[in-house]
């Protein structure tokens, strides 16, 4: 298991609580140099502790006014599931794809401009060979 030092914890909590703050501001808050913060963040990213940084985007400014979730029941064969996952994730409207347990096997979070685009996307996903049902 990866050991996290106190300084690294403080940097992480600063990133989590305050979002994408400039490194200089984090350094000032913690009383250390900008270079130290940058180096620690780089090390945590390289170690796999920090997986990635995602910008938070206001979808409506891009004309994407509808956010929806599409539930899918899939063919139980692993090769079909992998193919379905790759295809669904390749659609530009899909912002997230997760495996779930229960009646459905997966869920896709989508951002679209209108109901027609949503209907078209649901039909496209429903028509995939590995998808048995959508909701």
C-alpha positions in Angstrom: 0.0 0.0 0.0 1.2 3.5 -0.9 2.3 5.6 2.1 1.2 9.2 2.1 3.2 11.8 4.1 1.5 14.6 5.9 2.6 17.2 3.4 1.1 15.1 0.5 -2.2 14.8 2.5 -2.4 18.5 2.9 -1.8 19.1 -0.8 -4.4 16.5 -1.7 -7.0 18.0 0.7 -6.2 21.4 -0.7 -6.8 20.1 -4.3 -10.0 18.3 -3.3 -11.5 21.1 -1.2 -10.6 24.0 -3.5 -10.6 22.5 -6.9 -8.0 23.6 -9.5 -6.3 26.2 -7.5 -3.0 27.6 -8.8 0.0 25.8 -7.4 1.3 29.1 -6.1 -1.8 29.6 -3.9 -1.5 26.1 -2.5 2.2 26.7 -1.7 1.4 30.0 0.1 -1.4 28.3 2.1 1.0 25.5 3.2 4.1 27.8 3.7 6.2 25.9 1.1 7.6 26.7 -2.3 5.7 26.4 -5.6 8.3 24.0 -6.9 7.8 21.7 -3.9 4.0 21.6 -4.5 4.5 21.0 -8.2 7.0 18.2 -7.5 4.7 16.5 -5.0 1.7 16.6 -7.3 3.8 15.2 -10.1 5.0 12.4 -7.8 1.5 11.6 -6.6 0.3 11.5 -10.2 3.2 9.2 -11.3 2.5 6.9 -8.3 -1.2 6.5 -9.3 -2.5 8.3 -6.3 -3.8 11.2 -8.4 -5.4 9.6 -11.5 -6.2 12.7 -13.5 -7.4 16.3 -13.5 -10.7 17.0 -15.2 -12.0 20.4 -16.1 -15.6 21.1 -14.9 -17.4 22.4 -18.0 -20.7 24.4 -18.1 -22.5 22.2 -20.6 -25.2 24.7 -21.4 -22.7 27.2 -22.8 -21.7 24.5 -25.3 -25.4 24.0 -26.2 -25.7 20.8 -24.3 -28.8 21.5 -22.3 -29.9 17.9 -21.4 -28.0 15.6 -19.1 -29.4 12.0 -19.0 -28.5 8.5 -17.8 -29.0 5.5 -20.0 -29.3 2.1 -18.3 -28.3 -0.9 -20.3 -28.8 -4.7 -20.0 -26.1 -6.4 -21.9 -25.2 -9.8 -23.3 -23.5 -11.6 -20.4 -20.4 -12.7 -22.5 -17.3 -10.8 -21.5 -16.2 -10.2 -25.1 -19.6 -8.6 -26.0 -19.5 -6.4 -22.9 -16.0 -5.2 -23.6 -17.0 -4.3 -27.2 -20.2 -2.6 -26.1 -18.3 -0.6 -23.5 -15.7 0.5 -26.1 -18.4 1.5 -28.6 -20.6 3.4 -26.1 -17.6 5.3 -24.7 -16.5 6.3 -28.2 -19.7 8.4 -28.6 -19.0 12.1 -28.1 -22.2 12.6 -26.1 -21.1 10.0 -23.4 -19.3 11.7 -20.5 -19.2 8.7 -18.2 -19.7 4.9 -18.4 -19.9 2.6 -15.4 -20.6 -1.0 -14.6 -23.4 -1.5 -12.1 -25.1 -4.4 -10.3 -28.8 -5.2 -10.3 -31.3 -5.4 -13.1 -29.0 -3.4 -15.4 -25.4 -4.1 -16.2 -24.1 -0.6 -17.1 -25.0 3.1 -17.1 -23.9 5.9 -19.4 -24.1 9.6 -18.4 -24.8 11.6 -21.5 -24.9 15.3 -22.5 -27.0 16.3 -25.5 -28.5 19.4 -27.0 -32.1 18.3 -27.2 -34.6 15.4 -26.9 -34.2 14.4 -30.5 -30.4 13.9 -30.0 -31.1 11.9 -26.8 -33.7 9.7 -28.6 -31.3 9.1 -31.5 -28.5 8.2 -29.1 -30.7 5.8 -27.1 -31.8 4.1 -30.3 -28.2 3.9 -31.5 -27.1 2.2 -28.2 -30.2 0.0 -28.1 -29.3 -1.3 -31.6 -25.9 -2.5 -30.6 -25.4 -6.3 -30.8 -24.4 -6.6 -27.2 -27.3 -4.5 -25.7 -30.5 -6.3 -24.8 -32.4 -3.5 -23.3 -32.1 0.2 -22.5 -34.0 2.5 -20.2 
